[in-house]
Amino acid sequence: MALIGTLRNKMGLWVVVFVFVAIVSFILNDLLGNNSVLFGDDREVGEIAGNSISIEEFQRMVEERQINYELNFGRQPTDKEMATLRQQAWELLIVRYAIQKEYDKVGVQVTTEELEDMIYGKNVDPSIQQAFTDPGTGQVDKARIRKYLQELRDQPSDPQQRQLWADQRNRWEMFQRDLVPSRERIKYENLLLKTHFVTSAEAAREYHAQTDVNEIRYLFVPYYSVSDSSAEPTDAQLEAYYDKNKERYKTEEARNIKFVSFPVVPTSNDSLEIRKEMENVAAQLRATNEDSTYAATNADNAESAFGTFNPSSLPSVIKSEDLKPGNVIGPIIDGNAYKVIKITAVTKDTVFNARASHILIRWENETDAAKKTAKEKARNILKDIKAGASFEDKAREFGTDGTARSGGDLGWFTTGRMVKPFEDAVFAATRTGLINDVVETSFGYHIIKVTNLKTNDSYKIATVDRSIGPSNETINTAYRNAEIFSADLSGVDQFEERARKQGYTVMEEKDLRSTDRTVGNSGEARQIVIWAFRDAKPGDVSEVFDLQTEYVVAVLAGETNKGYKTFESVKADITPEVRKEIKGKQIIERLKGLEGTLDEIAQKYGENVNVYTSSDLKLNSSSLPTAGFDPRAIGIAFSLESGKRSAPFAGENGVFIVEAQNRTTAPELNDYTTYKTRLEENVVNRAGFSIAEAIKEKAKIEDKRYKFY
């Protein structure tokens, strides 16, 4: 009220009225808007198997997951981790309201005795095994488990220990609570799996699918040989295809959006300003005696602001001539940052480093003759290098290890890293360049060039880095451009037209789901997803979204309700498929009028037709050479008797005529257990996911979390 009084005195009654109207509008919007607290439906995050899930119930489940996370990791979860915890909470609610009912129907339950068995009985849970296994014996220490549980029952008398005890007790109770549903799931899945049986006939069929071989010749006419213009489908043909294949277009609730991105990237002026700033840093770092303190205080990355390096670990931007105490290097660009580096001190280490290149010539076997041949070859190469040949070129030509492609360079290495004869030769060198003779090791003969003599110099280095980021002016300019673009904009056509006139690229994201967190290549963009599902109607243009590295303006181009996609929304996807059908019919009609061998038919047909041979085709294959993926063509090939030819038929990528030449049927086995076991394992591997998904589908789950998260 004091604020309103001040406004009345200083700015007049009209300002007070304006503020009052704004406040009332804000309150009414909060009460009556999409997230109104007055209407129960807007407190619902979803529905599972006919049960309405309130935001309060969901949030309680999330908080439980969050507490468990904090107890286990000793920190709060990040935003990304919170998204994972919310998903875990949602899955647990699905278990409670959908899956648990299925357990109850068949009488699946976990008794107290079974729970005890999982904790310290014969079937200890793997997580408990890991925590209480004795390293010495490799056995689960059940006495330790019982002792731990007893400690959790007895509250400590020391007040300082009570909080730790309470945290451990909470963590255990949450863990124990999760043991029951996991065991219920295993029991339920095992119950269903026991109803599955692989017959001997199925096992025999699998055996023949893997081992029978068919030799065929086939004529192949690709669809691209017919022009699109001569196979343009009508709307009636497209609609007929849609009706026939409608199940393919079953979908969850989805949105289509189009959007324009306004990247927030540093300009050349931004980079120049940061360089000027870093020039001042260089002067201050040069003048200070508190190198480590200054670097840690002024660097973007304080953790790597000061360190000790040897020649093998020096940053690549530092040259050997820079390594003088007190020398300041920079500003220099390293990756996406400017750096100023100061060589604070040069000291001596207990470990030596050296750098060398080599050419390794291996012997073919362990015989004296093979070793002699390898040694002569190595010495001849060494002789050529001494005569002026390039060491690097010879390494690429004759080297037999992974360094050959880099001219033999081994980089810097420390004492103890290389085999002893090699290390002794390099570390004993008194000058750089070629070692006079080849060196024998267990790997072969080495021609060695010492690049840097051994040294135990160690360098204390201070580094101040500054990321090259956009200035406030650059950020504001990108935001203004986005605001100007979105002003008074409505509808997809107007959105695309303005983008075209202003030179922006319109991107599209189809089939956006309510649980998605990304849009296109924009990274984390949950706020756009929430807007598309919670606030927008088709044709609505969004506010400017801030995605940290870019601003985005979107338009809702379409929405799909749960059920089937509309014909119009999939028309563009259907058109190529119907066009293939039309082309297939045209090609088949031409082929029907031709006679002779496959080669003669191909010659009469004309261009873009070939005859191929496959001599080892198997029924479990999914593709043919050149023709590509085509299970139907393989099935037809195996349906033909030897010497028989198929009629022309349409496949995935073109039209075929298949001619079976010879089939080799594998002999029958007395026992198909191996194949039977493999089929059963495949069922088991798919079962857990398939069973859960079937229950979820039956539960008719509606996920409305987008209203809140």
C-alpha positions in Angstrom: 0.0 0.0 0.0 2.9 2.3 0.7 4.0 1.8 -2.8 0.6 2.7 -4.2 0.6 5.8 -2.0 4.0 6.9 -3.4 2.8 6.4 -6.9 -0.3 8.4 -6.3 1.7 11.3 -5.0 4.4 11.3 -7.7 2.9 10.0 -10.9 -0.9 10.5 -10.7 -4.0 8.5 -10.4 -3.8 6.9 -13.8 -0.6 5.0 -12.8 -2.3 3.7 -9.6 -5.2 2.5 -11.8 -2.8 0.8 -14.2 -1.0 -1.0 -11.4 -4.2 -2.1 -9.8 -5.5 -3.5 -13.1 -2.2 -5.3 -13.6 -2.3 -6.9 -10.2 -5.9 -8.0 -10.5 -5.2 -9.4 -14.0 -2.2 -11.3 -12.6 -4.3 -12.8 -9.7 -7.2 -13.7 -12.0 -4.8 -15.3 -14.5 -3.3 -17.4 -11.6 -6.8 -18.4 -10.4 -8.5 -19.0 -13.8 -5.6 -19.9 -16.1 -4.2 -23.1 -17.3 -2.6 -23.9 -13.9 -5.4 -22.7 -11.8 -5.6 -24.0 -8.2 -9.4 -23.7 -8.2 -9.9 -26.6 -10.6 -9.0 -30.1 -9.6 -8.1 -31.3 -13.1 -5.2 -28.9 -13.3 -3.7 -30.5 -10.2 -3.5 -33.8 -12.1 -0.3 -35.0 -13.6 -1.8 -37.9 -15.3 -3.9 -41.0 -15.2 -2.8 -44.6 -14.8 -5.3 -47.5 -15.1 -8.2 -45.3 -14.2 -6.5 -43.7 -11.2 -6.0 -39.9 -11.2 -2.5 -39.0 -10.1 -2.3 -35.6 -8.4 0.6 -33.3 -8.4 0.9 -33.8 -4.6 1.2 -37.6 -4.9 3.6 -37.4 -7.7 5.7 -34.8 -5.9 5.9 -37.0 -2.8 7.2 -39.8 -4.9 9.8 -37.5 -6.5 10.9 -36.1 -3.1 11.5 -39.7 -1.9 13.7 -40.4 -4.9 15.5 -37.1 -4.3 16.2 -37.8 -0.6 17.5 -41.3 -1.6 19.8 -39.7 -4.1 21.1 -37.1 -1.7 21.8 -39.8 1.0 23.6 -42.0 -1.6 25.7 -39.3 -3.3 26.0 -36.6 -0.6 24.8 -33.8 -2.8 21.7 -32.4 -4.5 20.8 -33.7 -8.0 21.3 -31.5 -11.0 18.5 -30.4 -13.2 19.2 -33.2 -15.6 19.4 -35.7 -12.8 16.1 -34.4 -11.4 14.4 -35.2 -14.8 15.7 -38.7 -14.4 14.3 -38.9 -10.8 10.9 -37.7 -11.9 10.8 -40.4 -14.6 11.7 -43.0 -11.9 8.9 -41.7 -9.7 6.5 -41.9 -12.7 7.5 -45.5 -13.4 7.0 -46.4 -9.7 3.5 -45.0 -9.9 2.8 -47.2 -13.0 4.0 -50.2 -11.0 1.7 -49.2 -8.1 -1.5 -48.6 -10.1 -1.1 -50.8 -13.2 1.5 -53.5 -12.8 0.8 -54.3 -9.1 -2.8 -55.2 -10.1 -1.6 -57.8 -12.4 0.6 -59.3 -9.7 -2.5 -59.5 -7.4 -4.6 -61.2 -10.0 -2.3 -64.2 -10.2 -1.4 -64.2 -6.5 2.2 -63.0 -6.8 3.5 -61.7 -3.4 6.7 -61.5 -1.5 6.5 -62.9 2.1 8.5 -61.7 5.1 10.6 -64.9 4.9 11.5 -64.2 1.2 12.5 -60.7 2.1 14.8 -62.0 4.9 16.2 -64.5 2.4 17.1 -61.7 0.0 18.9 -59.8 2.9 20.8 -62.5 4.7 19.6 -65.9 3.4 20.5 -68.2 0.5 19.5 -65.7 -2.2 21.1 -62.5 -1.1 20.3 -59.5 -3.4 23.3 -58.6 -5.6 23.5 -55.0 -4.2 23.8 -56.4 -0.6 26.3 -59.0 -1.8 28.5 -56.2 -3.3 28.4 -54.2 0.0 29.0 -57.1 2.4 31.4 -59.4 0.5 34.6 -60.2 2.4 37.5 -59.3 0.1 39.6 -62.1 1.6 37.2 -65.0 1.1 35.0 -63.6 -1.7 32.0 -64.7 0.3 29.1 -62.7 1.6 29.6 -61.9 5.3 26.1 -62.5 6.7 27.3 -61.8 10.2 28.2 -58.3 9.2 24.8 -57.9 7.6 23.0 -58.9 10.8 25.3 -56.6 12.9 24.6 -53.7 10.5 20.8 -54.3 10.8 21.1 -54.5 14.6 23.0 -51.1 14.7 20.1 -49.6 12.6 17.6 -50.7 15.2 19.5 -49.2 18.2 19.4 -45.4 18.3 22.8 -44.1 19.4 23.0 -42.2 22.7 25.5 -39.7 21.3 23.5 -36.8 19.8 26.2 -36.2 17.2 25.8 -39.7 15.9 22.0 -39.6 15.7 21.8 -37.7 12.4 24.2 -40.1 10.7 22.2 -43.0 12.1 19.0 -41.5 10.9 20.3 -41.0 7.4 21.6 -44.6 7.2 18.3 -45.9 8.5 16.3 -43.9 6.0 18.6 -45.1 3.2 18.1 -48.8 4.3 14.4 -48.5 4.6 14.1 -47.1 1.0 16.4 -49.8 -0.3 14.4 -52.5 1.5 11.2 -51.1 0.2 12.5 -51.4 -3.4 13.5 -55.1 -2.9 9.8 -56.2 -2.8 8.6 -54.9 -6.2 11.8 -56.0 -7.9 11.3 -59.6 -6.6 7.6 -59.4 -7.5 8.5 -58.5 -11.0 10.9 -61.4 -11.3 8.3 -63.9 -10.0 5.6 -62.5 -12.3 7.8 -62.7 -15.4 9.0 -66.2 -14.5 5.4 -67.3 -14.1 4.6 -66.0 -17.6 7.8 -67.4 -19.1 6.9 -70.9 -17.9 3.9 -70.8 -20.2 6.2 -70.5 -23.2 7.5 -73.6 -24.9 9.7 -74.1 -27.9 8.7 -77.2 -29.8 11.2 -79.5 -31.6 9.5 -78.5 -34.9 10.3 -74.8 -34.2 13.9 -75.7 -33.3 14.3 -77.7 -36.5 12.9 -74.8 -38.5 15.4 -72.4 -36.9 18.2 -74.9 -37.7 17.2 -75.0 -41.4 16.8 -71.3 -41.6 20.4 -70.9 -40.5 22.0 -73.7 -42.5 20.0 -74.5 -45.7 21.6 -72.8 -48.7 19.8 -71.6 -51.9 21.5 -70.7 -55.1 19.5 -68.3 -57.2 19.6 -65.9 -60.1 17.4 -62.9 -60.1 16.5 -60.1 -62.5 16.1 -56.8 -60.7 14.6 -53.5 -61.9 14.9 -50.7 -59.4 12.0 -48.3 -58.8 14.3 -45.3 -59.6 14.4 -46.4 -63.2 10.8 -45.1 -63.6 10.5 -41.3 -63.3 8.4 -39.9 -60.5 6.4 -37.8 -62.9 5.0 -40.9 -64.6 3.9 -42.4 -61.3 2.2 -39.5 -59.5 -0.5 -40.9 -57.1 -4.0 -39.5 -56.9 -5.6 -38.5 -53.5 -7.9 -41.5 -53.8 -4.9 -43.9 -54.1 -3.2 -42.2 -51.1 -6.3 -42.4 -49.0 -6.7 -46.1 -49.9 -3.2 -46.8 -48.8 -3.8 -44.9 -45.6 -7.0 -46.9 -44.8 -5.2 -50.2 -45.5 -2.2 -49.4 -43.4 -3.8 -47.2 -40.7 -2.2 -49.2 -37.8 1.2 -48.0 -38.9 0.1 -44.5 -38.0 -1.0 -45.2 -34.5 0.5 -42.6 -32.2 0.7 -41.1 -28.8 -0.2 -37.4 -28.3 2.3 -35.3 -30.2 3.0 -31.9 -31.5 4.6 -30.5 -34.6 6.5 -27.2 -34.3 8.5 -24.9 -36.6 11.0 -22.6 -35.1 13.7 -20.1 -35.9 17.0 -19.9 -33.9 18.9 -16.8 -33.0 22.3 -18.0 -32.0 24.2 -16.2 -29.2 27.7 -16.5 -30.4 30.7 -14.2 -29.7 31.5 -11.7 -32.5 35.0 -10.7 -33.5 34.6 -7.5 -31.4 33.7 -9.7 -28.4 36.9 -11.7 -28.9 38.9 -8.5 -29.3 37.5 -7.1 -26.1 38.4 -10.2 -24.2 41.9 -10.1 -25.7 42.4 -6.5 -24.5 41.3 -7.7 -21.0 43.7 -10.6 -21.1 46.6 -8.2 -22.1 46.0 -6.4 -18.8 46.0 -9.8 -17.1 49.3 -10.6 -18.7 50.8 -7.4 -17.4 49.5 -8.0 -13.9 50.6 -11.7 -13.9 54.1 -10.6 -15.0 54.3 -8.1 -12.2 52.9 -10.2 -9.3 55.0 -12.5 -7.0 51.8 -14.4 -5.9 51.4 -16.3 -9.2 49.2 -19.2 -7.9 46.9 -16.9 -5.9 46.5 -14.4 -8.8 45.8 -17.2 -11.3 43.3 -19.0 -9.1 41.5 -15.7 -8.4 41.3 -14.6 -12.0 40.9 -17.8 -14.0 37.6 -19.1 -15.3 38.8 -22.6 -14.5 40.4 -22.1 -11.0 41.1 -25.9 -10.6 43.7 -25.9 -13.4 45.1 -22.4 -12.7 48.3 -23.6 -11.1 50.2 -26.9 -11.5 53.5 -28.7 -11.9 54.4 -30.1 -15.3 57.2 -32.2 -16.9 58.1 -32.2 -20.6 55.6 -35.0 -21.3 52.7 -33.2 -19.7 53.3 -29.6 -20.9 50.4 -28.0 -22.6 50.9 -28.1 -26.4 50.7 -24.3 -26.7 54.0 -23.9 -24.7 57.2 -24.2 -26.8 60.6 -25.2 -25.5 61.9 -21.7 -26.0 59.2 -20.4 -23.7 60.4 -22.4 -20.7 62.2 -19.7 -18.8 61.4 -18.7 -15.2 59.3 -15.6 -15.1 58.4 -15.8 -18.8 54.8 -14.8 -19.6 53.1 -16.3 -22.7 50.1 -14.8 -24.3 47.3 -13.9 -24.6 47.0 -16.9 -26.9 43.9 -18.7 -28.1 43.6 -22.3 -27.0 40.3 -23.9 -28.0 37.5 -21.6 -27.1 39.5 -19.5 -24.6 42.2 -17.0 -24.3 45.1 -18.0 -22.0 47.9 -16.2 -20.3 50.6 -18.5 -19.0 53.5 -17.8 -16.6 56.5 -20.0 -16.1 56.7 -19.5 -12.3 59.7 -21.7 -11.6 61.9 -24.4 -13.2 62.9 -27.2 -10.7 64.4 -30.7 -10.9 62.3 -33.9 -10.6 63.4 -37.4 -9.6 62.0 -38.7 -12.9 63.7 -38.2 -16.3 61.9 -37.6 -19.6 63.1 -37.9 -23.2 61.6 -37.8 -26.7 62.4 -40.0 -29.6 61.1 -41.5 -32.9 61.7 -45.0 -34.1 61.3 -47.4 -37.0 60.5 -51.0 -35.8 61.5 -53.9 -38.0 60.0 -57.1 -36.7 61.4 -60.6 -37.5 59.0 -63.1 -39.0 59.8 -65.9 -36.5 62.2 -66.6 -33.6 64.8 -68.4 -35.8 68.3 -67.0 -36.0 67.9 -66.7 -39.8 64.7 -64.6 -39.5 66.4 -62.3 -37.0 69.5 -61.9 -39.2 67.2 -61.0 -42.1 65.4 -58.4 -40.0 68.6 -56.9 -38.7 70.1 -56.6 -42.2 66.9 -54.9 -43.4 67.0 -52.4 -40.4 70.6 -51.6 -41.0 70.0 -50.9 -44.7 67.2 -48.5 -43.8 69.5 -46.8 -41.3 72.2 -46.5 -44.0 69.7 -44.8 -46.3 68.7 -42.3 -43.6 72.3 -41.5 -42.9 72.8 -40.9 -46.6 70.0 -38.2 -46.5 66.7 -40.1 -46.8 63.8 -38.8 -44.7 63.5 -40.6 -41.4 59.7 -39.9 -41.3 59.2 -41.2 -44.8 61.1 -44.4 -44.1 59.0 -44.9 -40.9 55.8 -44.6 -42.9 57.1 -47.0 -45.5 58.7 -49.7 -43.3 57.5 -49.2 -39.7 55.5 -52.1 -38.3 53.8 -50.6 -35.3 51.2 -47.8 -34.6 53.8 -45.0 -34.8 54.5 -45.6 -38.5 51.6 -43.3 -39.7 53.0 -40.4 -37.6 56.6 -40.8 -38.9 57.7 -42.9 -36.0 57.2 -40.2 -33.3 56.8 -41.7 -29.8 56.5 -38.3 -28.1 57.8 -37.7 -24.6 58.2 -40.7 -22.3 59.5 -41.2 -18.7 62.0 -43.7 -17.3 60.5 -47.1 -16.9 58.0 -46.8 -19.7 60.0 -48.4 -22.5 61.7 -51.8 -22.7 65.1 -51.6 -21.1 67.4 -51.8 -24.2 65.4 -49.1 -26.0 65.3 -46.9 -22.9 69.0 -47.3 -22.2 69.9 -46.3 -25.8 67.7 -43.1 -25.7 68.6 -42.0 -22.1 72.4 -42.6 -22.7 72.4 -40.4 -25.8 74.6 -37.3 -25.5 73.2 -35.5 -28.6 70.0 -35.4 -30.6 69.7 -37.3 -33.9 70.2 -40.8 -35.1 71.6 -43.5 -32.8 74.5 -45.0 -34.7 73.3 -48.6 -34.8 70.0 -50.5 -34.6 68.8 -51.5 -31.2 67.5 -55.0 -30.5 64.5 -55.6 -28.1 62.0 -58.3 -27.6 59.8 -56.5 -30.3 62.4 -56.5 -33.0 65.1 -54.1 -34.3 64.7 -50.3 -33.7 66.1 -47.5 -35.8 66.1 -44.6 -33.3 66.2 -40.8 -33.7 66.5 -38.9 -30.4 64.4 -35.8 -30.7 65.0 -34.3 -27.2 67.7 -35.5 -24.8 66.8 -36.7 -21.3 65.9 -34.1 -18.8 64.4 -34.0 -15.3 63.3 -30.4 -15.5 60.0 -29.7 -13.9 57.9 -26.5 -14.4 55.6 -24.7 -12.1 53.0 -22.9 -14.3 50.3 -20.4 -13.6 47.5 -20.2 -16.1 44.7 -17.6 -16.4 42.0 -18.6 -18.9 39.0 -16.6 -20.1 36.3 -18.2 -22.2 35.5 -16.4 -25.5 31.9 -15.7 -24.9 29.3 -13.2 -26.2 29.2 -9.8 -24.7 26.1 -8.3 -23.1 25.6 -6.3 -26.3 25.8 -9.4 -28.5 23.3 -11.2 -26.2 21.0 -8.2 -26.2 21.2 -7.9 -30.0 20.2 -11.6 -30.5 17.3 -11.1 -28.1 16.1 -8.0 -29.8 16.3 -9.7 -33.2 14.1 -12.5 -31.8 11.6 -10.1 -30.3 11.4 -8.1 -33.5 10.8 -11.3 -35.5 8.1 -12.5 -33.2 6.2 -9.2 -32.8 2.5 -9.3 -33.9 3.1 -12.7 -35.6 0.4 -15.3 -35.9 0.0 -18.5 -38.0 2.4 -20.8 -39.7 2.2 -19.1 -43.1 2.9 -15.7 -41.7 5.7 -17.2 -39.6 7.4 -18.8 -42.6 6.9 -15.7 -44.8 8.5 -13.4 -42.2 11.4 -15.8 -41.8 11.9 -15.8 -45.6 11.9 -12.0 -45.8 14.3 -11.6 -42.9 16.6 -14.3 -44.1 16.1 -16.8 -41.3 16.0 -20.6 -41.7 12.8 -22.3 -40.5 13.5 -25.6 -38.8 10.9 -28.2 -38.0 10.4 -30.8 -35.3 7.7 -33.4 -36.0 6.1 -35.8 -33.5 7.3 -34.0 -30.4 6.3 -36.0 -27.3 5.3 -34.5 -24.0 8.2 -36.2 -22.3 10.9 -34.9 -24.7 13.5 -32.5 -23.4 15.2 -31.5 -26.6 14.1 -29.9 -29.8 16.2 -30.4 -32.9 19.8 -29.7 -32.1 18.9 -27.1 -29.5 19.9 -29.2 -26.5 17.9 -28.8 -23.3 14.6 -27.2 -24.5 12.0 -28.5 -22.0 10.3 -25.0 -21.8 9.5 -25.2 -25.6 7.9 -28.7 -25.1 5.8 -27.5 -22.1 4.6 -24.5 -24.1 3.7 -26.7 -27.1 1.6 -29.1 -24.9 0.3 -26.8 -22.2 -0.2 -23.4 -23.6 -0.3 -23.3 -27.4 -2.9 -23.9 -30.0 -2.2 -24.6 -33.7 -0.9 -21.4 -35.3 0.2 -19.8 -32.0 3.6 -18.1 -32.0 5.6 -18.5 -28.8 7.4 -15.9 -26.7 11.2 -15.7 -27.0 12.7 -18.8 -25.4 16.2 -18.5 -23.8 18.1 -21.7 -24.3 21.4 -20.3 -23.0 23.4 -20.5 -26.3 20.5 -19.3 -28.5 17.1 -17.7 -28.5 14.2 -19.5 -30.2 10.8 -18.5 -31.5 8.4 -21.3 -32.3 5.0 -21.7 -33.9 2.8 -24.7 -33.2 2.3 -26.2 -36.7 0.0 -29.0 -35.7 -1.1 -31.3 -32.9 -1.9 -35.0 -32.9 -4.2 -36.5 -30.4 -3.6 -40.0 -29.1 -4.9 -42.5 -31.6 -4.2 -42.3 -35.3 -2.4 -39.6 -37.2 -4.6 -37.8 -39.7 -4.3 -38.5 -43.4 -3.2 -35.0 -44.1 -0.4 -35.2 -41.5 1.1 -38.3 -43.1 0.3 -37.6 -46.7 3.8 -36.6 -47.5 5.2 -39.8 -45.9 2.6 -42.0 -47.8 3.3 -40.5 -51.2 6.7 -42.2 -51.8 5.2 -45.6 -50.8 2.2 -45.3 -53.1 4.5 -44.0 -55.9 6.6 -47.2 -55.4 3.4 -49.3 -55.8 2.5 -47.5 -59.0 6.0 -47.9 -60.4 6.0 -51.6 -59.4 2.8 -52.2 -61.4 4.2 -50.4 -64.4 7.4 -52.4 -64.4 5.6 -55.7 -63.8 3.3 -55.0 -66.8 6.3 -54.5 -69.0 8.0 -57.6 -67.8 5.0 -59.8 -68.3 5.1 -59.3 -72.0 8.8 -60.5 -72.3 10.0 -64.1 -72.7 13.3 -66.0 -72.7 16.1 -66.4 -70.2 16.6 -63.8 -67.5 19.5 -62.4 -69.5 17.3 -62.2 -72.6 14.4 -60.6 -70.7 16.9 -58.0 -69.3 18.2 -57.2 -72.7 14.7 -56.8 -74.1 13.6 -54.6 -71.2 16.3 -52.0 -71.8 18.3 -49.8 -69.4 18.5 -50.0 -65.6 17.9 -53.7 -65.3 20.5 -56.3 -64.3 20.7 -60.0 -63.6 22.5 -61.1 -60.4 23.5 -64.4 -58.8 23.5 -65.3 -55.1 25.1 -68.7 -54.4 24.8 -68.9 -50.6 21.4 -67.4 -49.7 20.0 -68.4 -46.4 16.4 -68.1 -45.1 17.4 -66.1 -42.1 19.0 -63.5 -44.3 17.2 -60.1 -44.7 18.9 -58.7 -47.8 20.1 -59.6 -51.3 23.3 -58.3 -53.0 22.7 -55.0 -54.8 18.9 -55.1 -54.2 19.3 -54.5 -50.5 16.8 -55.3 -47.7 14.0 -57.5 -49.0 12.7 -60.3 -46.8 9.8 -60.9 -49.2 12.2 -61.6 -52.1 14.1 -64.1 -49.9 10.9 -65.9 -48.9 9.7 -66.2 -52.5 13.2 -67.5 -53.5 12.9 -70.3 -50.9 9.3 -71.1 -51.9 10.5 -72.1 -55.4 11.5 -75.6 -56.4 14.9 -76.0 -58.1 14.7 -74.9 -61.7 11.5 -73.0 -61.3 11.0 -69.2 -61.9 8.7 -66.7 -60.1 6.4 -64.3 -61.8 7.5 -60.6 -61.6 6.8 -59.2 -58.1 7.4 -56.0 -56.3 9.9 -55.8 -53.5 11.2 -53.1 -51.2 13.4 -51.3 -53.7 12.4 -52.7 -57.1 10.8 -55.5 -59.1 12.2 -59.1 -59.2 12.0 -62.2 -61.2 13.7 -64.9 -59.2 14.9 -68.2 -60.6 15.9 -71.0 -58.2 18.8 -73.0 -59.4 19.9 -75.3 -56.6 19.0 -75.7 -52.9 21.2 -77.6 -50.5 19.2 -78.8 -47.5 21.2 -79.5 -44.4 20.9 -83.0 -43.0 18.4 -83.6 -40.1 19.8 -83.7 -36.6 19.1 -86.2 -33.9 19.0 -83.4 -31.3 18.0 -79.8 -31.8 18.5 -78.8 -28.2 21.1 -76.1 -29.1 18.6 -74.3 -31.4 15.8 -74.8 -29.0 17.8 -73.3 -26.1 18.7 -70.3 -28.3 15.1 -69.6 -29.2 14.1 -69.8 -25.5 16.9 -67.4 -24.5 15.6 -64.9 -27.1 12.2 -65.1 -25.6 13.6 -64.6 -22.1 15.7 -61.6 -23.2 12.6 -59.9 -24.7 10.2 -60.9 -22.0 10.8 -58.3 -19.3 10.4 -55.3 -21.6 7.5 -56.9 -23.6 5.5 -57.9 -20.5 5.8 -54.4 -19.0 5.0 -52.7 -22.2 1.9 -54.8 -22.7 0.6 -54.0 -19.2 1.3 -50.3 -19.8 -0.6 -50.3 -23.0 -3.6 -52.0 -21.4 -3.5 -49.5 -18.5 -4.2 -46.5 -20.9 -1.7 -44.2 -19.3 -2.1 -40.5 -19.8 1.0 -38.5 -19.0 0.2 -34.9 -18.2 3.4 -34.0 -16.4 4.1 -31.4 -19.0 1.7 -29.1 -17.2 4.2 -28.8 -14.4 7.6 -29.9 -15.5 
